[in-house]
Structure formats: C-alpha cells, structure tokens
Amino acid sequence: MIHSLAGGVIRDMKICDFAKVELSNGMSEVRWYINPFLQLKVGDKVLVPVGIKNELVEAIVLKIERNVNEQVAPVPIKRAKEIFKIIEK
C-alpha cells in the first residue's frame, strides 16, 4: 500500500493472469479471459463463458500473460470473465 503526500491512501493494484483464446464457434473470435489455473499452457482446450447468459463455449489458448496489473491489463479486470475449466492438456 502506498501513501500519497496529501495523507490519503492509494489503493492496491490487482494482479491477474490472462489468457488469449480463440473461440471454437466457427467465427474465429479472439478474446481475453482471466486465467485462474497455474497449469494452463498454450494449446490447451478450455471452456469459457460467452455473452450475457454466460453460455460455455470451447476455445483454444493462444497466449498467456502472467502477473498483469490492472493498469496494463488487456481488458478491464472488473469486466473480464474467468476461464471456467480446462478440457484437455
């Protein structure tokens, strides 16, 4: 925690792992998701929530970014969804 010169407190930064995935819905859609799994690797198949109803869709992991703070996250952390499950390793 960092204190400002005015006596206030600057909030702590959130740090997350992110995964860039390509959805297997036939549209070659690429999205970023928060990655809660330490063992996830590029090429793994995963289930991710999509849309308002969070329907689970199969996807392939294209890239993993580790220890990303919220200032440089590829998507806003508050709006990002999490990978639901690893299907294959």
PyMOL Python script that loads the backbone (N, CA, C, O; Angstrom):
from pymol import cmd

cmd.read_pdbstr("""\
ATOM      1  N   MET A   1       0.852  -1.169   0.000  1.00  0.00           N
ATOM      2  CA  MET A   1       0.000   0.000   0.000  1.00  0.00           C
ATOM      3  C   MET A   1       0.899   1.234   0.000  1.00  0.00           C
ATOM      4  O   MET A   1       1.869   1.299   0.755  1.00  0.00           O
ATOM      5  N   ILE A   2       0.576   2.210  -0.847  1.00  0.00           N
ATOM      6  CA  ILE A   2       1.360   3.430  -0.969  1.00  0.00           C
ATOM      7  C   ILE A   2       0.535   4.585  -0.418  1.00  0.00           C
ATOM      8  O   ILE A   2      -0.668   4.675  -0.663  1.00  0.00           O
ATOM      9  N   HIS A   3       1.193   5.464   0.328  1.00  0.00           N
ATOM     10  CA  HIS A   3       0.517   6.637   0.862  1.00  0.00           C
ATOM     11  C   HIS A   3       0.852   7.844   0.002  1.00  0.00           C
ATOM     12  O   HIS A   3       2.002   8.012  -0.405  1.00  0.00           O
ATOM     13  N   SER A   4      -0.126   8.681  -0.279  1.00  0.00           N
ATOM     14  CA  SER A   4       0.127   9.886  -1.067  1.00  0.00           C
ATOM     15  C   SER A   4       0.657  10.984  -0.154  1.00  0.00           C
ATOM     16  O   SER A   4       0.590  10.871   1.070  1.00  0.00           O
ATOM     17  N   LEU A   5       1.181  12.038  -0.752  1.00  0.00           N
ATOM     18  CA  LEU A   5       1.720  13.152   0.031  1.00  0.00           C
ATOM     19  C   LEU A   5       0.623  13.902   0.780  1.00  0.00           C
ATOM     20  O   LEU A   5       0.903  14.553   1.787  1.00  0.00           O
ATOM     21  N   ALA A   6      -0.609  13.823   0.312  1.00  0.00           N
ATOM     22  CA  ALA A   6      -1.714  14.527   0.949  1.00  0.00           C
ATOM     23  C   ALA A   6      -2.278  13.761   2.143  1.00  0.00           C
ATOM     24  O   ALA A   6      -3.204  14.233   2.802  1.00  0.00           O
ATOM     25  N   GLY A   7      -1.728  12.590   2.423  1.00  0.00           N
ATOM     26  CA  GLY A   7      -2.182  11.840   3.575  1.00  0.00           C
ATOM     27  C   GLY A   7      -3.191  10.754   3.244  1.00  0.00           C
ATOM     28  O   GLY A   7      -3.561   9.968   4.116  1.00  0.00           O
ATOM     29  N   GLY A   8      -3.637  10.701   2.002  1.00  0.00           N
ATOM     30  CA  GLY A   8      -4.585   9.665   1.606  1.00  0.00           C
ATOM     31  C   GLY A   8      -3.852   8.374   1.283  1.00  0.00           C
ATOM     32  O   GLY A   8      -2.623   8.317   1.327  1.00  0.00           O
ATOM     33  N   VAL A   9      -4.603   7.361   0.964  1.00  0.00           N
ATOM     34  CA  VAL A   9      -4.019   6.067   0.636  1.00  0.00           C
ATOM     35  C   VAL A   9      -4.395   5.720  -0.804  1.00  0.00           C
ATOM     36  O   VAL A   9      -5.564   5.766  -1.188  1.00  0.00           O
ATOM     37  N   ILE A  10      -3.382   5.375  -1.584  1.00  0.00           N
ATOM     38  CA  ILE A  10      -3.635   4.915  -2.944  1.00  0.00           C
ATOM     39  C   ILE A  10      -3.941   3.433  -2.847  1.00  0.00           C
ATOM     40  O   ILE A  10      -3.237   2.693  -2.161  1.00  0.00           O
ATOM     41  N   ARG A  11      -4.989   2.998  -3.531  1.00  0.00           N
ATOM     42  CA  ARG A  11      -5.428   1.605  -3.411  1.00  0.00           C
ATOM     43  C   ARG A  11      -4.406   0.639  -4.013  1.00  0.00           C
ATOM     44  O   ARG A  11      -3.609   1.008  -4.876  1.00  0.00           O
ATOM     45  N   ASP A  12      -4.451  -0.588  -3.541  1.00  0.00           N
ATOM     46  CA  ASP A  12      -3.573  -1.632  -4.046  1.00  0.00           C
ATOM     47  C   ASP A  12      -4.003  -2.024  -5.459  1.00  0.00           C
ATOM     48  O   ASP A  12      -5.188  -2.003  -5.792  1.00  0.00           O
ATOM     49  N   MET A  13      -3.034  -2.375  -6.267  1.00  0.00           N
ATOM     50  CA  MET A  13      -3.304  -2.818  -7.635  1.00  0.00           C
ATOM     51  C   MET A  13      -3.662  -4.296  -7.633  1.00  0.00           C
ATOM     52  O   MET A  13      -3.060  -5.087  -6.907  1.00  0.00           O
ATOM     53  N   LYS A  14      -4.640  -4.663  -8.444  1.00  0.00           N
ATOM     54  CA  LYS A  14      -4.974  -6.075  -8.639  1.00  0.00           C
ATOM     55  C   LYS A  14      -4.009  -6.646  -9.670  1.00  0.00           C
ATOM     56  O   LYS A  14      -3.666  -5.984 -10.649  1.00  0.00           O
ATOM     57  N   ILE A  15      -3.578  -7.875  -9.439  1.00  0.00           N
ATOM     58  CA  ILE A  15      -2.701  -8.562 -10.383  1.00  0.00           C
ATOM     59  C   ILE A  15      -3.353  -9.891 -10.742  1.00  0.00           C
ATOM     60  O   ILE A  15      -3.757 -10.650  -9.861  1.00  0.00           O
ATOM     61  N   CYS A  16      -3.454 -10.168 -12.039  1.00  0.00           N
ATOM     62  CA  CYS A  16      -4.096 -11.387 -12.528  1.00  0.00           C
ATOM     63  C   CYS A  16      -3.275 -11.992 -13.655  1.00  0.00           C
ATOM     64  O   CYS A  16      -2.423 -11.331 -14.248  1.00  0.00           O
ATOM     65  N   ASP A  17      -3.543 -13.252 -13.939  1.00  0.00           N
ATOM     66  CA  ASP A  17      -3.022 -13.903 -15.138  1.00  0.00           C
ATOM     67  C   ASP A  17      -4.132 -13.848 -16.176  1.00  0.00           C
ATOM     68  O   ASP A  17      -5.304 -14.035 -15.849  1.00  0.00           O
ATOM     69  N   PHE A  18      -3.763 -13.590 -17.429  1.00  0.00           N
ATOM     70  CA  PHE A  18      -4.729 -13.531 -18.519  1.00  0.00           C
ATOM     71  C   PHE A  18      -4.376 -14.549 -19.588  1.00  0.00           C
ATOM     72  O   PHE A  18      -3.206 -14.881 -19.780  1.00  0.00           O
ATOM     73  N   ALA A  19      -5.394 -15.041 -20.283  1.00  0.00           N
ATOM     74  CA  ALA A  19      -5.192 -15.954 -21.407  1.00  0.00           C
ATOM     75  C   ALA A  19      -5.968 -15.419 -22.606  1.00  0.00           C
ATOM     76  O   ALA A  19      -7.135 -15.041 -22.499  1.00  0.00           O
ATOM     77  N   LYS A  20      -5.289 -15.399 -23.743  1.00  0.00           N
ATOM     78  CA  LYS A  20      -5.926 -15.024 -25.002  1.00  0.00           C
ATOM     79  C   LYS A  20      -6.388 -16.312 -25.655  1.00  0.00           C
ATOM     80  O   LYS A  20      -5.584 -17.218 -25.880  1.00  0.00           O
ATOM     81  N   VAL A  21      -7.676 -16.404 -25.962  1.00  0.00           N
ATOM     82  CA  VAL A  21      -8.226 -17.645 -26.505  1.00  0.00           C
ATOM     83  C   VAL A  21      -8.959 -17.381 -27.823  1.00  0.00           C
ATOM     84  O   VAL A  21      -9.460 -16.285 -28.071  1.00  0.00           O
ATOM     85  N   GLU A  22      -9.004 -18.420 -28.655  1.00  0.00           N
ATOM     86  CA  GLU A  22      -9.793 -18.364 -29.876  1.00  0.00           C
ATOM     87  C   GLU A  22     -11.000 -19.264 -29.685  1.00  0.00           C
ATOM     88  O   GLU A  22     -10.862 -20.462 -29.434  1.00  0.00           O
ATOM     89  N   LEU A  23     -12.188 -18.679 -29.806  1.00  0.00           N
ATOM     90  CA  LEU A  23     -13.420 -19.438 -29.615  1.00  0.00           C
ATOM     91  C   LEU A  23     -13.628 -20.417 -30.759  1.00  0.00           C
ATOM     92  O   LEU A  23     -13.330 -20.116 -31.915  1.00  0.00           O
ATOM     93  N   SER A  24     -14.141 -21.591 -30.420  1.00  0.00           N
ATOM     94  CA  SER A  24     -14.396 -22.628 -31.418  1.00  0.00           C
ATOM     95  C   SER A  24     -15.853 -22.582 -31.870  1.00  0.00           C
ATOM     96  O   SER A  24     -16.517 -23.614 -31.975  1.00  0.00           O
ATOM     97  N   ASN A  25     -16.338 -21.371 -32.136  1.00  0.00           N
ATOM     98  CA  ASN A  25     -17.730 -21.214 -32.560  1.00  0.00           C
ATOM     99  C   ASN A  25     -17.838 -20.979 -34.059  1.00  0.00           C
ATOM    100  O   ASN A  25     -18.901 -20.608 -34.557  1.00  0.00           O
ATOM    101  N   GLY A  26     -16.734 -21.195 -34.787  1.00  0.00           N
ATOM    102  CA  GLY A  26     -16.744 -21.058 -36.236  1.00  0.00           C
ATOM    103  C   GLY A  26     -16.551 -19.645 -36.746  1.00  0.00           C
ATOM    104  O   GLY A  26     -16.566 -19.424 -37.957  1.00  0.00           O
ATOM    105  N   MET A  27     -16.370 -18.674 -35.848  1.00  0.00           N
ATOM    106  CA  MET A  27     -16.239 -17.284 -36.275  1.00  0.00           C
ATOM    107  C   MET A  27     -14.828 -16.737 -36.060  1.00  0.00           C
ATOM    108  O   MET A  27     -14.593 -15.552 -36.297  1.00  0.00           O
ATOM    109  N   SER A  28     -13.892 -17.563 -35.621  1.00  0.00           N
ATOM    110  CA  SER A  28     -12.503 -17.151 -35.362  1.00  0.00           C
ATOM    111  C   SER A  28     -12.434 -15.922 -34.462  1.00  0.00           C
ATOM    112  O   SER A  28     -11.657 -14.999 -34.706  1.00  0.00           O
ATOM    113  N   GLU A  29     -13.248 -15.926 -33.436  1.00  0.00           N
ATOM    114  CA  GLU A  29     -13.288 -14.819 -32.488  1.00  0.00           C
ATOM    115  C   GLU A  29     -12.209 -15.007 -31.431  1.00  0.00           C
ATOM    116  O   GLU A  29     -12.055 -16.101 -30.887  1.00  0.00           O
ATOM    117  N   VAL A  30     -11.453 -13.933 -31.132  1.00  0.00           N
ATOM    118  CA  VAL A  30     -10.381 -13.985 -30.136  1.00  0.00           C
ATOM    119  C   VAL A  30     -10.760 -13.075 -28.979  1.00  0.00           C
ATOM    120  O   VAL A  30     -11.168 -11.932 -29.183  1.00  0.00           O
ATOM    121  N   ARG A  31     -10.619 -13.596 -27.749  1.00  0.00           N
ATOM    122  CA  ARG A  31     -10.961 -12.824 -26.541  1.00  0.00           C
ATOM    123  C   ARG A  31      -9.940 -13.091 -25.441  1.00  0.00           C
ATOM    124  O   ARG A  31      -9.230 -14.096 -25.465  1.00  0.00           O
ATOM    125  N   TRP A  32      -9.878 -12.174 -24.479  1.00  0.00           N
ATOM    126  CA  TRP A  32      -9.028 -12.326 -23.296  1.00  0.00           C
ATOM    127  C   TRP A  32      -9.895 -12.721 -22.110  1.00  0.00           C
ATOM    128  O   TRP A  32     -10.993 -12.194 -21.926  1.00  0.00           O
ATOM    129  N   TYR A  33      -9.389 -13.657 -21.306  1.00  0.00           N
ATOM    130  CA  TYR A  33     -10.062 -14.105 -20.085  1.00  0.00           C
ATOM    131  C   TYR A  33      -9.066 -14.142 -18.934  1.00  0.00           C
ATOM    132  O   TYR A  33      -7.869 -14.335 -19.148  1.00  0.00           O
ATOM    133  N   ILE A  34      -9.563 -13.956 -17.710  1.00  0.00           N
ATOM    134  CA  ILE A  34      -8.721 -14.144 -16.534  1.00  0.00           C
ATOM    135  C   ILE A  34      -8.439 -15.632 -16.402  1.00  0.00           C
ATOM    136  O   ILE A  34      -9.341 -16.461 -16.527  1.00  0.00           O
ATOM    137  N   ASN A  35      -7.191 -15.957 -16.152  1.00  0.00           N
ATOM    138  CA  ASN A  35      -6.768 -17.354 -16.057  1.00  0.00           C
ATOM    139  C   ASN A  35      -6.535 -17.729 -14.591  1.00  0.00           C
ATOM    140  O   ASN A  35      -5.541 -17.296 -14.008  1.00  0.00           O
ATOM    141  N   PRO A  36      -7.424 -18.522 -13.979  1.00  0.00           N
ATOM    142  CA  PRO A  36      -7.240 -18.924 -12.583  1.00  0.00           C
ATOM    143  C   PRO A  36      -6.396 -20.193 -12.417  1.00  0.00           C
ATOM    144  O   PRO A  36      -6.176 -20.638 -11.290  1.00  0.00           O
ATOM    145  N   PHE A  37      -5.925 -20.777 -13.515  1.00  0.00           N
ATOM    146  CA  PHE A  37      -5.223 -22.058 -13.468  1.00  0.00           C
ATOM    147  C   PHE A  37      -3.714 -21.886 -13.684  1.00  0.00           C
ATOM    148  O   PHE A  37      -3.294 -21.339 -14.704  1.00  0.00           O
ATOM    149  N   LEU A  38      -2.907 -22.347 -12.735  1.00  0.00           N
ATOM    150  CA  LEU A  38      -1.450 -22.255 -12.872  1.00  0.00           C
ATOM    151  C   LEU A  38      -0.915 -23.192 -13.946  1.00  0.00           C
ATOM    152  O   LEU A  38       0.093 -22.890 -14.584  1.00  0.00           O
ATOM    153  N   GLN A  39      -1.584 -24.333 -14.155  1.00  0.00           N
ATOM    154  CA  GLN A  39      -1.085 -25.351 -15.069  1.00  0.00           C
ATOM    155  C   GLN A  39      -1.486 -25.112 -16.528  1.00  0.00           C
ATOM    156  O   GLN A  39      -1.107 -25.902 -17.393  1.00  0.00           O
ATOM    157  N   LEU A  40      -2.235 -24.055 -16.827  1.00  0.00           N
ATOM    158  CA  LEU A  40      -2.692 -23.788 -18.187  1.00  0.00           C
ATOM    159  C   LEU A  40      -1.509 -23.477 -19.104  1.00  0.00           C
ATOM    160  O   LEU A  40      -0.589 -22.749 -18.732  1.00  0.00           O
ATOM    161  N   LYS A  41      -1.557 -24.052 -20.327  1.00  0.00           N
ATOM    162  CA  LYS A  41      -0.494 -23.840 -21.306  1.00  0.00           C
ATOM    163  C   LYS A  41      -1.102 -23.452 -22.652  1.00  0.00           C
ATOM    164  O   LYS A  41      -2.277 -23.707 -22.917  1.00  0.00           O
ATOM    165  N   VAL A  42      -0.278 -22.831 -23.495  1.00  0.00           N
ATOM    166  CA  VAL A  42      -0.696 -22.510 -24.857  1.00  0.00           C
ATOM    167  C   VAL A  42      -1.040 -23.813 -25.569  1.00  0.00           C
ATOM    168  O   VAL A  42      -0.297 -24.791 -25.481  1.00  0.00           O
ATOM    169  N   GLY A  43      -2.164 -23.823 -26.271  1.00  0.00           N
ATOM    170  CA  GLY A  43      -2.621 -25.013 -26.983  1.00  0.00           C
ATOM    171  C   GLY A  43      -3.662 -25.820 -26.238  1.00  0.00           C
ATOM    172  O   GLY A  43      -4.313 -26.682 -26.828  1.00  0.00           O
ATOM    173  N   ASP A  44      -3.834 -25.554 -24.933  1.00  0.00           N
ATOM    174  CA  ASP A  44      -4.856 -26.263 -24.153  1.00  0.00           C
ATOM    175  C   ASP A  44      -6.254 -25.867 -24.627  1.00  0.00           C
ATOM    176  O   ASP A  44      -6.476 -24.736 -25.060  1.00  0.00           O
ATOM    177  N   LYS A  45      -7.188 -26.809 -24.540  1.00  0.00           N
ATOM    178  CA  LYS A  45      -8.591 -26.521 -24.813  1.00  0.00           C
ATOM    179  C   LYS A  45      -9.268 -26.198 -23.494  1.00  0.00           C
ATOM    180  O   LYS A  45      -9.035 -26.863 -22.485  1.00  0.00           O
ATOM    181  N   VAL A  46     -10.117 -25.163 -23.510  1.00  0.00           N
ATOM    182  CA  VAL A  46     -10.787 -24.707 -22.296  1.00  0.00           C
ATOM    183  C   VAL A  46     -12.255 -24.416 -22.589  1.00  0.00           C
ATOM    184  O   VAL A  46     -12.660 -24.289 -23.745  1.00  0.00           O
ATOM    185  N   LEU A  47     -13.043 -24.313 -21.523  1.00  0.00           N
ATOM    186  CA  LEU A  47     -14.427 -23.837 -21.614  1.00  0.00           C
ATOM    187  C   LEU A  47     -14.460 -22.414 -21.059  1.00  0.00           C
ATOM    188  O   LEU A  47     -13.955 -22.150 -19.968  1.00  0.00           O
ATOM    189  N   VAL A  48     -15.066 -21.496 -21.830  1.00  0.00           N
ATOM    190  CA  VAL A  48     -15.151 -20.110 -21.399  1.00  0.00           C
ATOM    191  C   VAL A  48     -16.589 -19.613 -21.501  1.00  0.00           C
ATOM    192  O   VAL A  48     -17.324 -20.035 -22.394  1.00  0.00           O
ATOM    193  N   PRO A  49     -17.003 -18.717 -20.595  1.00  0.00           N
ATOM    194  CA  PRO A  49     -18.351 -18.158 -20.670  1.00  0.00           C
ATOM    195  C   PRO A  49     -18.423 -17.061 -21.737  1.00  0.00           C
ATOM    196  O   PRO A  49     -17.521 -16.232 -21.852  1.00  0.00           O
ATOM    197  N   VAL A  50     -19.510 -17.072 -22.515  1.00  0.00           N
ATOM    198  CA  VAL A  50     -19.677 -16.091 -23.595  1.00  0.00           C
ATOM    199  C   VAL A  50     -21.067 -15.483 -23.519  1.00  0.00           C
ATOM    200  O   VAL A  50     -22.048 -16.182 -23.267  1.00  0.00           O
ATOM    201  N   GLY A  51     -21.143 -14.188 -23.736  1.00  0.00           N
ATOM    202  CA  GLY A  51     -22.427 -13.495 -23.813  1.00  0.00           C
ATOM    203  C   GLY A  51     -23.058 -13.203 -22.463  1.00  0.00           C
ATOM    204  O   GLY A  51     -22.488 -13.479 -21.407  1.00  0.00           O
ATOM    205  N   ILE A  52     -24.237 -12.641 -22.534  1.00  0.00           N
ATOM    206  CA  ILE A  52     -24.970 -12.246 -21.327  1.00  0.00           C
ATOM    207  C   ILE A  52     -25.354 -13.450 -20.480  1.00  0.00           C
ATOM    208  O   ILE A  52     -25.335 -13.384 -19.251  1.00  0.00           O
ATOM    209  N   LYS A  53     -25.703 -14.554 -21.144  1.00  0.00           N
ATOM    210  CA  LYS A  53     -26.122 -15.752 -20.420  1.00  0.00           C
ATOM    211  C   LYS A  53     -24.937 -16.630 -20.000  1.00  0.00           C
ATOM    212  O   LYS A  53     -25.130 -17.683 -19.391  1.00  0.00           O
ATOM    213  N   ASN A  54     -23.722 -16.201 -20.322  1.00  0.00           N
ATOM    214  CA  ASN A  54     -22.503 -16.954 -19.977  1.00  0.00           C
ATOM    215  C   ASN A  54     -22.552 -18.401 -20.451  1.00  0.00           C
ATOM    216  O   ASN A  54     -22.189 -19.321 -19.718  1.00  0.00           O
ATOM    217  N   GLU A  55     -23.006 -18.586 -21.686  1.00  0.00           N
ATOM    218  CA  GLU A  55     -23.014 -19.927 -22.266  1.00  0.00           C
ATOM    219  C   GLU A  55     -21.568 -20.407 -22.400  1.00  0.00           C
ATOM    220  O   GLU A  55     -20.699 -19.644 -22.822  1.00  0.00           O
ATOM    221  N   LEU A  56     -21.308 -21.662 -22.044  1.00  0.00           N
ATOM    222  CA  LEU A  56     -19.956 -22.194 -22.104  1.00  0.00           C
ATOM    223  C   LEU A  56     -19.626 -22.631 -23.531  1.00  0.00           C
ATOM    224  O   LEU A  56     -20.361 -23.393 -24.160  1.00  0.00           O
ATOM    225  N   VAL A  57     -18.491 -22.118 -24.018  1.00  0.00           N
ATOM    226  CA  VAL A  57     -18.037 -22.396 -25.381  1.00  0.00           C
ATOM    227  C   VAL A  57     -16.609 -22.916 -25.294  1.00  0.00           C
ATOM    228  O   VAL A  57     -15.818 -22.455 -24.471  1.00  0.00           O
ATOM    229  N   GLU A  58     -16.288 -23.878 -26.148  1.00  0.00           N
ATOM    230  CA  GLU A  58     -14.938 -24.418 -26.201  1.00  0.00           C
ATOM    231  C   GLU A  58     -14.020 -23.410 -26.894  1.00  0.00           C
ATOM    232  O   GLU A  58     -14.430 -22.724 -27.830  1.00  0.00           O
ATOM    233  N   ALA A  59     -12.772 -23.328 -26.421  1.00  0.00           N
ATOM    234  CA  ALA A  59     -11.796 -22.409 -27.000  1.00  0.00           C
ATOM    235  C   ALA A  59     -10.399 -23.000 -26.871  1.00  0.00           C
ATOM    236  O   ALA A  59     -10.170 -23.920 -26.085  1.00  0.00           O
ATOM    237  N   ILE A  60      -9.469 -22.460 -27.651  1.00  0.00           N
ATOM    238  CA  ILE A  60      -8.072 -22.891 -27.604  1.00  0.00           C
ATOM    239  C   ILE A  60      -7.224 -21.721 -27.122  1.00  0.00           C
ATOM    240  O   ILE A  60      -7.387 -20.597 -27.595  1.00  0.00           O
ATOM    241  N   VAL A  61      -6.313 -21.982 -26.177  1.00  0.00           N
ATOM    242  CA  VAL A  61      -5.446 -20.949 -25.623  1.00  0.00           C
ATOM    243  C   VAL A  61      -4.354 -20.599 -26.634  1.00  0.00           C
ATOM    244  O   VAL A  61      -3.610 -21.469 -27.088  1.00  0.00           O
ATOM    245  N   LEU A  62      -4.269 -19.299 -26.983  1.00  0.00           N
ATOM    246  CA  LEU A  62      -3.272 -18.817 -27.928  1.00  0.00           C
ATOM    247  C   LEU A  62      -2.064 -18.190 -27.246  1.00  0.00           C
ATOM    248  O   LEU A  62      -0.941 -18.283 -27.741  1.00  0.00           O
ATOM    249  N   LYS A  63      -2.308 -17.544 -26.097  1.00  0.00           N
ATOM    250  CA  LYS A  63      -1.240 -16.801 -25.412  1.00  0.00           C
ATOM    251  C   LYS A  63      -1.592 -16.665 -23.938  1.00  0.00           C
ATOM    252  O   LYS A  63      -2.767 -16.578 -23.581  1.00  0.00           O
ATOM    253  N   ILE A  64      -0.574 -16.647 -23.085  1.00  0.00           N
ATOM    254  CA  ILE A  64      -0.786 -16.461 -21.651  1.00  0.00           C
ATOM    255  C   ILE A  64       0.101 -15.311 -21.173  1.00  0.00           C
ATOM    256  O   ILE A  64       1.295 -15.271 -21.468  1.00  0.00           O
ATOM    257  N   GLU A  65      -0.490 -14.392 -20.444  1.00  0.00           N
ATOM    258  CA  GLU A  65       0.232 -13.277 -19.829  1.00  0.00           C
ATOM    259  C   GLU A  65       0.120 -13.454 -18.313  1.00  0.00           C
ATOM    260  O   GLU A  65      -0.986 -13.504 -17.774  1.00  0.00           O
ATOM    261  N   ARG A  66       1.235 -13.547 -17.641  1.00  0.00           N
ATOM    262  CA  ARG A  66       1.250 -13.778 -16.192  1.00  0.00           C
ATOM    263  C   ARG A  66       1.542 -12.486 -15.427  1.00  0.00           C
ATOM    264  O   ARG A  66       2.262 -11.614 -15.915  1.00  0.00           O
ATOM    265  N   ASN A  67       0.984 -12.376 -14.242  1.00  0.00           N
ATOM    266  CA  ASN A  67       1.215 -11.256 -13.319  1.00  0.00           C
ATOM    267  C   ASN A  67       0.999  -9.891 -13.973  1.00  0.00           C
ATOM    268  O   ASN A  67       1.884  -9.035 -13.954  1.00  0.00           O
ATOM    269  N   VAL A  68      -0.178  -9.702 -14.545  1.00  0.00           N
ATOM    270  CA  VAL A  68      -0.529  -8.453 -15.206  1.00  0.00           C
ATOM    271  C   VAL A  68      -1.274  -7.573 -14.209  1.00  0.00           C
ATOM    272  O   VAL A  68      -2.268  -8.004 -13.625  1.00  0.00           O
ATOM    273  N   ASN A  69      -0.795  -6.326 -14.008  1.00  0.00           N
ATOM    274  CA  ASN A  69      -1.543  -5.455 -13.095  1.00  0.00           C
ATOM    275  C   ASN A  69      -2.665  -4.771 -13.859  1.00  0.00           C
ATOM    276  O   ASN A  69      -2.652  -4.728 -15.089  1.00  0.00           O
ATOM    277  N   GLU A  70      -3.628  -4.238 -13.132  1.00  0.00           N
ATOM    278  CA  GLU A  70      -4.852  -3.739 -13.755  1.00  0.00           C
ATOM    279  C   GLU A  70      -4.631  -2.526 -14.656  1.00  0.00           C
ATOM    280  O   GLU A  70      -5.487  -2.226 -15.488  1.00  0.00           O
ATOM    281  N   GLN A  71      -3.514  -1.824 -14.515  1.00  0.00           N
ATOM    282  CA  GLN A  71      -3.257  -0.668 -15.371  1.00  0.00           C
ATOM    283  C   GLN A  71      -2.889  -1.071 -16.794  1.00  0.00           C
ATOM    284  O   GLN A  71      -3.131  -0.308 -17.729  1.00  0.00           O
ATOM    285  N   VAL A  72      -2.313  -2.248 -16.974  1.00  0.00           N
ATOM    286  CA  VAL A  72      -1.887  -2.684 -18.311  1.00  0.00           C
ATOM    287  C   VAL A  72      -2.625  -3.942 -18.772  1.00  0.00           C
ATOM    288  O   VAL A  72      -2.209  -4.579 -19.740  1.00  0.00           O
ATOM    289  N   ALA A  73      -3.691  -4.296 -18.105  1.00  0.00           N
ATOM    290  CA  ALA A  73      -4.465  -5.491 -18.466  1.00  0.00           C
ATOM    291  C   ALA A  73      -5.062  -5.321 -19.864  1.00  0.00           C
ATOM    292  O   ALA A  73      -5.442  -4.211 -20.236  1.00  0.00           O
ATOM    293  N   PRO A  74      -5.151  -6.404 -20.643  1.00  0.00           N
ATOM    294  CA  PRO A  74      -5.707  -6.311 -21.996  1.00  0.00           C
ATOM    295  C   PRO A  74      -7.199  -5.967 -22.029  1.00  0.00           C
ATOM    296  O   PRO A  74      -7.694  -5.459 -23.035  1.00  0.00           O
ATOM    297  N   VAL A  75      -7.907  -6.237 -20.949  1.00  0.00           N
ATOM    298  CA  VAL A  75      -9.310  -5.845 -20.784  1.00  0.00           C
ATOM    299  C   VAL A  75      -9.483  -5.388 -19.339  1.00  0.00           C
ATOM    300  O   VAL A  75      -8.728  -5.822 -18.469  1.00  0.00           O
ATOM    301  N   PRO A  76     -10.463  -4.518 -19.058  1.00  0.00           N
ATOM    302  CA  PRO A  76     -10.678  -4.094 -17.672  1.00  0.00           C
ATOM    303  C   PRO A  76     -10.964  -5.293 -16.757  1.00  0.00           C
ATOM    304  O   PRO A  76     -11.846  -6.100 -17.050  1.00  0.00           O
ATOM    305  N   ILE A  77     -10.234  -5.407 -15.672  1.00  0.00           N
ATOM    306  CA  ILE A  77     -10.367  -6.550 -14.765  1.00  0.00           C
ATOM    307  C   ILE A  77     -11.785  -6.663 -14.208  1.00  0.00           C
ATOM    308  O   ILE A  77     -12.289  -7.771 -14.025  1.00  0.00           O
ATOM    309  N   LYS A  78     -12.424  -5.545 -13.940  1.00  0.00           N
ATOM    310  CA  LYS A  78     -13.785  -5.583 -13.378  1.00  0.00           C
ATOM    311  C   LYS A  78     -14.797  -6.197 -14.340  1.00  0.00           C
ATOM    312  O   LYS A  78     -15.809  -6.747 -13.905  1.00  0.00           O
ATOM    313  N   ARG A  79     -14.531  -6.109 -15.649  1.00  0.00           N
ATOM    314  CA  ARG A  79     -15.473  -6.646 -16.640  1.00  0.00           C
ATOM    315  C   ARG A  79     -15.022  -7.970 -17.231  1.00  0.00           C
ATOM    316  O   ARG A  79     -15.783  -8.611 -17.956  1.00  0.00           O
ATOM    317  N   ALA A  80     -13.803  -8.391 -16.936  1.00  0.00           N
ATOM    318  CA  ALA A  80     -13.266  -9.629 -17.522  1.00  0.00           C
ATOM    319  C   ALA A  80     -13.936 -10.858 -16.913  1.00  0.00           C
ATOM    320  O   ALA A  80     -14.293 -10.873 -15.735  1.00  0.00           O
ATOM    321  N   LYS A  81     -14.097 -11.881 -17.738  1.00  0.00           N
ATOM    322  CA  LYS A  81     -14.652 -13.146 -17.270  1.00  0.00           C
ATOM    323  C   LYS A  81     -13.508 -14.129 -17.082  1.00  0.00           C
ATOM    324  O   LYS A  81     -12.430 -13.958 -17.651  1.00  0.00           O
ATOM    325  N   GLU A  82     -13.751 -15.166 -16.274  1.00  0.00           N
ATOM    326  CA  GLU A  82     -12.736 -16.187 -15.991  1.00  0.00           C
ATOM    327  C   GLU A  82     -12.934 -17.422 -16.847  1.00  0.00           C
ATOM    328  O   GLU A  82     -14.056 -17.776 -17.210  1.00  0.00           O
ATOM    329  N   ILE A  83     -11.826 -18.069 -17.162  1.00  0.00           N
ATOM    330  CA  ILE A  83     -11.906 -19.380 -17.809  1.00  0.00           C
ATOM    331  C   ILE A  83     -12.606 -20.316 -16.838  1.00  0.00           C
ATOM    332  O   ILE A  83     -12.285 -20.333 -15.649  1.00  0.00           O
ATOM    333  N   PHE A  84     -13.555 -21.092 -17.332  1.00  0.00           N
ATOM    334  CA  PHE A  84     -14.349 -21.956 -16.479  1.00  0.00           C
ATOM    335  C   PHE A  84     -13.631 -23.271 -16.160  1.00  0.00           C
ATOM    336  O   PHE A  84     -13.609 -23.700 -15.006  1.00  0.00           O
ATOM    337  N   LYS A  85     -13.040 -23.914 -17.181  1.00  0.00           N
ATOM    338  CA  LYS A  85     -12.482 -25.248 -16.981  1.00  0.00           C
ATOM    339  C   LYS A  85     -11.494 -25.578 -18.093  1.00  0.00           C
ATOM    340  O   LYS A  85     -11.667 -25.152 -19.235  1.00  0.00           O
ATOM    341  N   ILE A  86     -10.452 -26.343 -17.748  1.00  0.00           N
ATOM    342  CA  ILE A  86      -9.530 -26.876 -18.756  1.00  0.00           C
ATOM    343  C   ILE A  86     -10.117 -28.202 -19.225  1.00  0.00           C
ATOM    344  O   ILE A  86     -10.435 -29.062 -18.404  1.00  0.00           O
ATOM    345  N   ILE A  87     -10.267 -28.378 -20.553  1.00  0.00           N
ATOM    346  CA  ILE A  87     -10.814 -29.614 -21.105  1.00  0.00           C
ATOM    347  C   ILE A  87      -9.699 -30.618 -21.368  1.00  0.00           C
ATOM    348  O   ILE A  87      -9.782 -31.774 -20.954  1.00  0.00           O
ATOM    349  N   GLU A  88      -8.652 -30.164 -22.062  1.00  0.00           N
ATOM    350  CA  GLU A  88      -7.521 -31.043 -22.403  1.00  0.00           C
ATOM    351  C   GLU A  88      -6.231 -30.317 -22.115  1.00  0.00           C
ATOM    352  O   GLU A  88      -6.154 -29.090 -22.180  1.00  0.00           O
ATOM    353  N   LYS A  89      -5.208 -31.110 -21.792  1.00  0.00           N
ATOM    354  CA  LYS A  89      -3.882 -30.542 -21.590  1.00  0.00           C
ATOM    355  C   LYS A  89      -2.990 -30.960 -22.714  1.00  0.00           C
ATOM    356  O   LYS A  89      -1.817 -30.589 -22.741  1.00  0.00           O
TER     357      LYS A  89
END
""", "prot")
cmd.dss("prot")
cmd.show_as("cartoon", "prot")
cmd.util.cbc("prot")
cmd.orient("prot")
